[in-house]
Amino acid sequence: MALTIQPRQSLIVYTYSLKQTRQLKRYGTVMYVSKKMRYVVLYVNQGDVEQLTEQLKQLRFVKRVVPSMRPAINETFNGFGDKLTTSTETKDDDA
């Protein structure tokens, strides 16, 4: 049995009140709750993001739902990571 990693994405759910944050556990994994700014970071499966966003917007205590942009961001930083690994490999070869 092979272990497959399920792609996940975070949703930031802004609420009017934090009294109902326990209800959000049925939609995904609650990772963080900001009491001061009244938002919840909720991790869900990436394939279910659009469907869950619409469901969450229908709840009375939800002000708005913002999906995380991390899956759309290129994390290579213009090849900086590649340059870093090649420069450390050349230093190791010289020693």
C-alpha positions in Angstrom: 0.0 0.0 0.0 1.6 3.3 -1.1 1.2 6.4 0.8 -0.3 9.2 -1.3 -0.1 12.8 -0.2 -3.4 14.6 -0.5 -2.9 18.2 -1.9 -4.3 20.7 0.6 -5.1 24.4 0.6 -6.0 26.8 3.3 -9.1 29.0 3.4 -9.2 32.1 5.5 -12.7 32.4 6.9 -13.6 35.8 8.3 -16.5 35.6 10.8 -18.8 38.1 12.6 -18.4 36.2 15.8 -16.1 33.4 17.0 -18.8 31.6 18.9 -19.5 29.3 15.9 -15.9 28.4 15.1 -16.5 24.8 16.3 -18.9 24.4 13.5 -16.1 24.9 11.0 -14.4 21.7 12.1 -16.9 19.7 9.9 -15.6 21.4 6.8 -11.9 20.9 7.3 -9.0 21.1 9.8 -9.0 24.3 11.9 -5.3 25.3 12.1 -5.5 28.8 13.6 -8.1 31.1 15.2 -7.4 34.8 15.5 -9.5 36.2 18.3 -8.5 39.8 17.6 -9.2 39.9 13.9 -11.9 37.2 14.0 -10.8 34.8 11.3 -10.1 31.1 11.1 -7.5 29.4 8.9 -9.1 26.2 7.6 -7.2 23.5 5.7 -9.2 21.5 3.1 -8.5 19.2 0.2 -7.5 21.2 -2.9 -10.2 19.6 -5.1 -12.9 20.7 -2.7 -11.9 24.3 -2.4 -14.6 25.8 -4.7 -17.4 23.7 -3.4 -16.5 24.4 0.3 -16.1 28.1 -0.4 -19.7 28.3 -1.7 -20.9 26.3 1.3 -19.1 28.5 3.8 -20.4 31.7 2.3 -23.9 30.5 2.9 -23.4 30.3 6.7 -24.9 33.2 8.6 -21.8 33.8 10.8 -19.3 34.0 7.9 -18.4 37.4 6.6 -16.2 36.3 3.7 -14.0 33.4 2.6 -10.6 34.0 1.0 -8.6 31.0 -0.6 -4.9 30.9 0.0 -2.8 31.8 -3.1 0.1 29.6 -2.1 -0.6 26.9 -4.7 -0.4 29.5 -7.5 2.8 31.0 -6.3 6.1 29.8 -7.9 8.4 28.9 -5.0 11.6 28.7 -7.0 12.4 32.4 -6.4 13.9 32.9 -9.9 16.3 30.0 -9.6 17.8 31.2 -6.3 17.4 27.8 -4.7 19.1 26.1 -7.7 22.0 28.5 -7.5 22.3 27.9 -3.7 22.4 24.1 -4.1 24.9 24.2 -7.0 27.2 26.6 -5.1 27.2 24.4 -2.0 28.0 21.3 -4.1 31.0 23.0 -5.7 32.3 24.1 -2.3 32.0 20.5 -1.1 33.9 19.2 -4.2 36.8 21.6 -3.5 37.3 20.5 0.0 
